[in-house]
Amino acid sequence: MRNGWSNHVLISISGSETERFLNIVSFHGLVLYQVRRKPSGIEADVKAKDFLKLCCLRTKADVSIRILEKRGPYFLWKKTRKSRVGICCGILAFAALYVMSLFVWDIDFAGNMRYTDSYLLQFVKNEGYKPGMKISSVACDRLEKRLRNEFDDITWVSARLEGTRLVVEIEENNTASAKEKEQTPCSLKASKSGIIARMITRRGTPLVKKGDQVEKGDLLVSGLLPIYNDSQEIVGYEKTNASADVWIKYEENIEITIPRSQTVRHYTSKQVHSGLVLFGHRFCLPQSLMASDQEELYIEQHQWKLFEHFYLPFYNEEYCLMKYENATVCYDDESLKKQADQKYLEFIIQLEKLGVEIIENNVTIESGPKDYRMNVQFLLEANASEKCTLESQVQELQKQE
């Protein structure tokens, strides 16, 4: 019986003396497999090493031998000799992908608002979790516990592996912190100096009223509630967390100065190149792309991935080197006014974000030979109260007693 892994040849034997040829083959101890008669003659399989012997015996009978097909590992290897390098590269590539699938190559954070990705990444790196570590060494439970213990604002953590990526989802409990602060006994003091415009007290004892002049740091609402007896005498104090909205009207002056002569950058050339980062090592970055004086280098990096969660330790980078020259430009009053108006608008937007109401503003312009000045006097109104501890009040009451 022929071995399926042996090298053999499918041949066709034709001629007037095929039976004589078969007897000669049998006499010399050669074996033909799967002999079958066809209209054109006889087809059979023969081992590759016996084929040359058949060719020698062919001269003893009036037959011709024709090769129909070559089969076996040797012929397959010979047939694919032109693509051997490709096959080897494919095998090596699959082996490399398998090895890389055993490591973590990317760490991603989700749900973080208070802490930046870079800050959390540095923390987990210090804990031993970094790109390039073995997946089998990743202890998600331990990482979750360390994050909860280290950051009080983080109340829930879920760390999981997705392919070659370590995903860390967190939740920050800002509401709990706010409630905790609200439950702490405190008073309210002025954060601005001015006149009380209006006041709404929810908890605590108000110490000022509308129209009073206050200085920064003055107490507005006390967190000590007096306790009276039947004779309306104060017999003690109850501590509470004072809560009130106290709007203070105050003045604020700003000065915007724009130099008439300014140094600006004129970009003269731009070079864009591509590079690779393999396993943390940067390649294809010419020395000419290293930024020197009067040059700016911008690098944009993208990590490779095969599938959604199969990240690789490879990055392609885009390098943009921009050369510039410093030049001194003298602006006229119209251009300087536009710059000053822009800064003024930015200040107004910032006030609106803080919830400050503009009651009145007076603007004066001074245009000199060296600069352009815009002086603005604001009359503002804002909820200007902040919490403070009760210790100073308690100490003062103890002294009075």
C-alpha positions in Angstrom: 0.0 0.0 0.0 1.4 3.4 -1.0 2.2 5.9 1.8 0.3 9.2 1.3 3.4 11.2 2.3 5.7 9.5 -0.1 6.9 11.1 -3.4 5.3 9.4 -6.3 4.4 10.0 -10.0 1.2 9.3 -11.9 2.2 7.9 -15.2 0.4 6.7 -18.4 1.8 3.6 -20.2 0.8 3.1 -23.8 2.0 0.9 -26.7 1.5 -2.5 -28.2 3.4 -4.4 -25.5 1.9 -3.0 -22.2 1.3 -6.5 -20.7 4.9 -7.5 -21.5 6.1 -4.3 -19.9 4.1 -5.0 -16.7 5.6 -8.5 -16.5 9.1 -7.1 -16.8 8.4 -4.5 -14.1 7.1 -7.3 -11.8 10.1 -9.4 -12.5 12.5 -6.6 -11.4 10.6 -6.2 -8.2 9.1 -2.8 -9.0 5.6 -2.0 -7.7 2.9 -0.1 -9.5 0.0 1.2 -7.4 -3.6 1.8 -8.4 -3.1 0.3 -11.9 -6.2 1.0 -14.0 -6.9 0.6 -17.7 -7.8 3.7 -19.7 -8.7 4.1 -23.4 -5.3 5.6 -24.0 -3.5 2.8 -22.2 -2.7 2.0 -18.5 -2.4 4.6 -15.7 -0.6 3.8 -12.5 1.2 5.4 -9.6 4.9 4.7 -9.0 7.4 5.8 -6.4 9.6 8.7 -7.6 12.7 6.7 -6.9 11.5 3.8 -9.1 10.4 6.0 -12.0 13.9 6.2 -13.5 14.2 2.4 -13.4 10.9 2.2 -15.3 12.4 4.4 -18.0 15.4 2.0 -18.4 13.0 -1.0 -18.6 10.9 0.8 -21.3 13.5 -0.1 -23.9 12.8 -3.8 -23.5 9.2 -3.4 -24.6 7.4 -1.3 -27.2 5.8 1.1 -24.8 6.0 4.8 -24.1 5.7 6.4 -20.6 4.2 9.8 -20.0 4.1 11.7 -16.7 0.6 12.9 -15.9 1.2 14.3 -12.4 3.9 14.6 -9.7 2.8 14.2 -6.1 4.5 14.4 -2.7 6.3 16.7 -0.4 9.4 17.0 -2.5 7.5 18.0 -5.6 5.4 20.4 -3.6 8.5 22.0 -2.1 10.1 22.2 -5.6 7.0 23.7 -7.1 6.8 26.4 -4.5 10.5 27.2 -4.4 9.7 30.7 -5.7 7.4 31.5 -2.8 9.4 29.8 0.0 10.5 33.1 1.4 6.9 34.3 1.5 5.8 31.1 3.3 8.6 31.4 5.8 7.8 35.1 6.4 4.1 34.2 6.8 5.0 31.5 9.4 7.3 34.0 11.3 4.6 36.7 11.1 2.0 34.4 12.7 4.5 33.3 15.3 5.3 37.0 16.1 1.6 37.8 16.4 1.0 34.9 18.7 3.9 36.1 20.9 2.7 39.7 20.9 -0.8 38.6 21.9 0.7 37.4 25.2 1.5 41.0 26.3 -0.3 44.2 27.1 0.5 47.0 24.6 -2.0 49.7 25.4 -3.7 51.0 28.6 -6.9 53.0 28.3 -8.9 55.0 30.9 -12.6 55.8 30.7 -14.9 57.8 33.0 -12.2 60.0 34.6 -12.9 63.7 34.8 -10.9 64.9 37.7 -7.7 63.0 36.9 -6.1 63.1 33.5 -5.1 60.0 31.5 -1.4 60.8 31.8 -1.7 61.2 35.6 -3.5 57.9 36.0 -1.1 56.2 33.5 1.9 57.3 35.5 0.3 55.9 38.7 -0.4 52.5 37.2 3.1 52.4 35.8 4.5 53.0 39.2 2.3 50.0 40.4 4.0 47.8 37.8 1.3 47.9 35.1 2.8 49.2 31.9 2.8 48.4 28.1 4.9 45.4 27.4 4.0 43.4 30.6 2.7 39.8 30.3 -1.1 39.4 30.2 -0.7 36.5 32.7 0.9 39.0 35.2 -2.0 41.4 35.1 -3.9 41.3 38.4 -7.1 43.3 37.7 -8.4 42.9 41.2 -5.2 44.3 42.8 -5.2 47.3 40.4 -8.8 48.1 41.2 -8.1 48.0 44.9 -5.0 50.2 44.6 -6.9 52.8 42.7 -9.8 52.9 45.2 -7.4 53.2 48.1 -5.2 55.8 46.6 -7.9 58.2 45.2 -10.7 59.1 47.6 -12.8 60.6 44.8 -12.8 57.3 42.9 -15.6 55.0 44.3 -15.8 52.4 41.5 -13.2 50.8 39.4 -13.4 48.1 36.7 -10.2 46.8 35.2 -10.4 44.2 32.4 -8.3 42.9 29.5 -9.6 43.2 26.0 -7.2 41.6 23.6 -3.8 43.2 24.1 -5.4 46.2 25.8 -6.0 46.9 29.5 -9.1 49.0 30.0 -9.7 50.8 33.3 -13.2 52.3 33.8 -13.7 54.5 36.9 -16.4 56.6 38.5 -15.7 59.7 40.5 -18.1 60.4 43.3 -18.1 64.2 43.3 -21.7 64.3 44.7 -20.6 62.4 47.8 -17.8 64.8 48.4 -20.1 67.8 48.1 -22.6 66.2 50.5 -19.8 65.5 53.0 -18.8 69.1 52.8 -22.4 70.2 53.3 -22.7 68.2 56.4 -19.6 69.8 58.0 -20.5 72.7 60.3 -19.2 75.9 59.0 -19.8 79.7 58.6 -19.8 81.9 55.5 -17.3 84.8 55.0 -17.0 87.4 52.3 -14.7 86.6 49.4 -14.9 90.2 48.1 -14.9 93.7 49.6 -18.0 95.7 48.7 -21.7 96.4 49.6 -24.3 93.7 50.2 -26.7 93.9 47.3 -29.1 91.1 48.3 -29.1 88.1 50.6 -31.0 84.9 51.0 -30.2 82.8 54.1 -31.2 79.2 54.2 -29.3 78.0 57.3 -27.4 79.8 59.9 -27.5 83.2 61.6 -27.1 86.2 59.3 -24.7 88.8 60.6 -25.1 91.4 57.9 -28.0 92.9 55.9 -28.6 94.6 52.5 -26.6 97.8 52.1 -23.9 96.9 54.7 -20.3 97.5 53.7 -18.1 94.4 54.2 -14.5 93.7 53.8 -13.0 90.5 52.4 -12.9 87.9 55.1 -15.8 89.4 57.2 -18.3 86.9 58.5 -21.6 87.0 56.7 -23.6 84.1 58.1 -22.7 82.3 61.3 -22.9 78.5 61.6 -23.7 78.8 65.3 -27.4 78.9 66.1 -28.2 80.3 69.6 -30.3 78.1 72.0 -32.6 80.1 74.2 -34.3 79.1 77.5 -37.7 80.1 78.6 -36.3 83.5 79.7 -35.0 84.1 76.2 -31.5 83.8 77.5 -28.8 82.2 75.4 -27.8 79.0 77.1 -25.7 77.4 74.2 -25.1 77.1 70.6 -26.0 74.5 68.0 -23.5 74.0 65.1 -24.8 73.8 61.6 -23.4 74.2 58.1 -24.4 77.7 57.1 -26.0 78.1 53.6 -26.8 81.3 51.9 -26.6 83.3 48.7 -25.0 86.7 49.4 -24.5 89.0 46.4 -21.9 91.6 46.9 -21.5 94.7 44.7 -17.9 95.6 44.2 -15.5 97.4 41.9 -12.7 95.9 39.9 -10.3 97.6 37.5 -8.3 96.0 34.8 -5.6 97.4 32.5 -4.9 96.0 29.1 -1.6 97.0 27.6 -0.7 96.2 24.0 2.9 97.1 22.9 3.0 99.0 19.6 6.0 97.1 18.4 5.7 93.3 18.7 7.9 90.4 17.8 6.1 87.9 15.6 7.1 84.7 13.9 7.1 84.4 10.1 7.3 80.7 9.1 9.6 80.3 6.1 9.6 76.5 5.5 7.8 73.3 6.4 9.2 69.7 6.3 7.0 66.7 6.8 8.4 63.2 7.4 7.2 59.9 8.6 8.8 57.6 11.1 8.2 54.4 13.1 8.3 53.5 16.8 8.9 49.8 17.3 8.9 48.4 20.9 9.6 51.9 22.2 12.5 52.6 19.9 12.2 55.4 17.4 13.4 54.8 13.8 13.4 56.8 10.6 14.0 60.2 12.3 16.7 62.1 10.5 19.0 64.3 12.5 18.0 67.2 10.3 14.5 66.9 11.9 15.7 67.7 15.4 14.5 71.1 16.3 17.1 73.8 16.9 16.9 77.6 17.3 14.0 79.2 15.5 12.4 75.9 14.7 9.3 74.1 15.9 8.9 70.3 15.8 5.4 68.7 16.0 5.0 65.0 16.4 1.7 63.1 15.8 1.6 59.5 16.9 -0.8 56.7 16.0 -0.7 53.2 17.4 -1.2 50.2 15.1 -3.9 47.6 15.7 -5.1 44.6 13.8 -8.6 44.4 15.2 -10.6 46.5 17.6 -8.7 45.3 20.7 -5.6 43.8 19.2 -3.1 46.6 19.7 0.5 46.3 18.6 3.7 47.8 20.0 4.1 49.7 16.7 3.4 53.4 16.1 3.7 55.5 13.0 4.7 59.1 13.5 4.3 62.2 11.5 7.0 64.8 12.0 6.4 68.4 11.0 9.4 70.7 11.3 8.6 74.4 10.8 11.3 77.0 10.5 10.6 80.6 11.3 12.2 84.0 11.5 11.5 86.6 14.2 10.4 89.9 12.9 9.4 93.2 14.6 6.1 94.6 13.5 4.7 98.0 14.3 0.9 98.1 14.5 -1.4 101.1 14.0 -4.1 102.2 16.4 -6.8 100.2 14.6 -4.9 96.9 14.9 -4.0 97.6 18.5 -7.6 98.3 19.3 -8.7 95.0 17.8 -6.1 93.2 20.0 -7.3 95.0 23.1 -10.9 94.4 22.3 -10.2 90.7 22.0 -8.6 90.6 25.4 -11.4 92.6 26.9 -13.9 90.1 25.4 -12.0 87.2 26.8 -12.3 88.8 30.3 -16.0 89.4 29.9 -16.5 85.7 28.9 -14.6 84.6 31.9 -16.8 86.7 34.2 -19.9 85.2 32.7 -18.6 81.7 33.3 -18.1 82.6 37.0 -21.7 83.9 37.2 -20.6 87.5 37.7 -23.1 90.2 36.6 -21.8 93.4 35.1 -23.6 96.4 36.5 -21.5 99.2 34.9 -18.3 99.6 33.0 -16.3 102.6 32.1 -13.6 102.3 29.4 -10.8 104.8 28.8 -8.2 104.5 26.0 -4.6 105.8 26.1 -2.6 105.6 22.8 1.1 106.4 23.4 4.2 106.1 21.2 5.2 102.8 22.8 1.9 101.1 23.7 -1.9 101.1 23.6 -3.7 101.0 26.9 -7.3 100.2 27.7 -8.4 100.9 31.3 -11.7 99.4 32.4 -13.5 100.2 35.6 -16.2 97.6 36.4 -19.0 97.7 38.9 -19.8 94.0 39.4 -22.2 91.9 41.4 -21.5 88.3 42.4 -22.4 85.6 44.8 -19.2 86.3 46.9 -19.4 84.0 49.9 -17.1 81.1 50.9 -17.1 78.6 53.7 -14.9 78.9 56.8 -14.5 76.9 60.0 -16.2 77.6 63.2 -13.1 77.5 65.4 -12.5 81.2 65.6 -16.1 81.9 66.5 -16.1 79.2 69.2 -12.9 80.5 70.7 -14.3 84.0 70.8 -17.4 82.9 72.5 -15.4 80.9 75.1 -13.4 84.1 75.8 -16.6 86.1 76.3 -17.9 83.5 78.8 
